[in-house]
């Protein structure tokens, strides 16, 4: 058995689960076994992007879990961070001009 963690941050709460899976389990299968989908019905584990310690995994159906992996389930961004920074900078520049 391999000890791993699964983490998901929803809009209103965060969940971290530690549990054991069989050696040779894929990342996607480990997520399904975690039971985290029961806590977040809006979460679709079959299509959600998955990462390990902040790095997105290209093929979670093929990659196998390793001891002490921290599987992170990512949700889509509501806004593009670059666009938000650009708008904030434009607003600050406009405020400086009107002062």
QUINORRA-V198164 format. One record per residue. N is the residue number from 0. RES is the residue in one small letter. BURIAL is # if it has 16 or more other C-alpha atoms within 10 Angstrom, else .. Layout:
# QUINORRA-V198164
[[N & RES & BURIAL] [N & RES & BURIAL]]
This chain:
# QUINORRA-V198164
[[0 & x & .] [1 & x & .] [2 & x & #] [3 & x & #] [4 & x & #] [5 & x & #] [6 & x & #] [7 & x & #] [8 & x & .] [9 & x & .] [10 & x & .] [11 & x & .] [12 & x & .] [13 & x & .] [14 & x & .] [15 & x & .] [16 & x & .] [17 & x & .] [18 & x & .] [19 & x & .] [20 & x & #] [21 & x & .] [22 & x & .] [23 & x & .] [24 & x & #] [25 & x & #] [26 & x & #] [27 & x & #] [28 & x & #] [29 & x & #] [30 & x & #] [31 & x & .] [32 & x & .] [33 & x & #] [34 & x & .] [35 & x & #] [36 & x & .] [37 & x & .] [38 & x & .] [39 & x & .] [40 & x & .] [41 & x & .] [42 & x & #] [43 & x & .] [44 & x & .] [45 & x & .] [46 & x & .] [47 & x & .] [48 & x & #] [49 & x & #] [50 & x & #] [51 & x & #] [52 & x & .] [53 & x & .] [54 & x & .] [55 & x & .] [56 & x & #] [57 & x & .] [58 & x & .] [59 & x & #] [60 & x & .] [61 & x & .] [62 & x & .] [63 & x & #] [64 & x & #] [65 & x & #] [66 & x & .] [67 & x & .] [68 & x & #] [69 & x & #] [70 & x & #] [71 & x & #] [72 & x & #] [73 & x & #] [74 & x & .] [75 & x & .] [76 & x & .] [77 & x & .] [78 & x & .] [79 & x & .] [80 & x & .] [81 & x & .] [82 & x & .] [83 & x & .] [84 & x & .] [85 & x & .] [86 & x & .] [87 & x & .] [88 & x & .] [89 & x & .] [90 & x & .] [91 & x & .] [92 & x & .] [93 & x & .] [94 & x & .] [95 & x & .] [96 & x & .] [97 & x & .] [98 & x & .]]
